[in-house]
C-alpha cells in the first residue's frame, strides 16, 4: 500500500546568479494586447532598442506564462 503524503510539498527554488540578475528584466505579459503578445523575440529586441536611450537589449525570450525576459549587454 502506498503511503499518503500529508502536508504541502516544498519545491526547491533556484537562485539566479547575480550577474544574470543585473542583465535581465522581466516584463509581465498579463493584460497585453494581442498584437503585442504576438511579437517575435527579434521584434521585441528591436522595439526595446528603439524606445531605449542606451540601446542595450541583445536578446528576448518568451516564457510559457506570457511574460518576456529581455537580456541587456552590460559592457
VENPE-V206030 format. One record per backbone hydrogen bond with DSSP energy under -1.0 kcal/mol. CO is the residue of the C=O (numbers start at 1). NH is the residue of the N-H. E is the energy in kcal/mol with one decimal. If there is no record, write none. Layout:
CO&NH&E, CO&NH&E
This chain:
17&21&-1.8, 18&22&-1.6, 20&24&-1.4, 23&72&-3.1, 25&70&-2.8, 27&68&-2.5, 29&32&-1.7, 33&37&-2.1, 34&38&-1.1, 36&39&-1.2, 40&44&-2.1, 41&45&-2.3, 42&46&-2.2, 43&47&-2.3, 44&48&-2.5, 45&49&-2.4, 46&50&-1.9, 47&51&-1.9, 48&52&-1.5, 56&73&-2.6, 59&71&-2.7, 61&69&-2.7, 63&66&-2.3, 67&63&-3.1, 68&27&-3.4, 69&61&-2.1, 70&25&-2.3, 71&58&-3.0, 71&59&-1.5
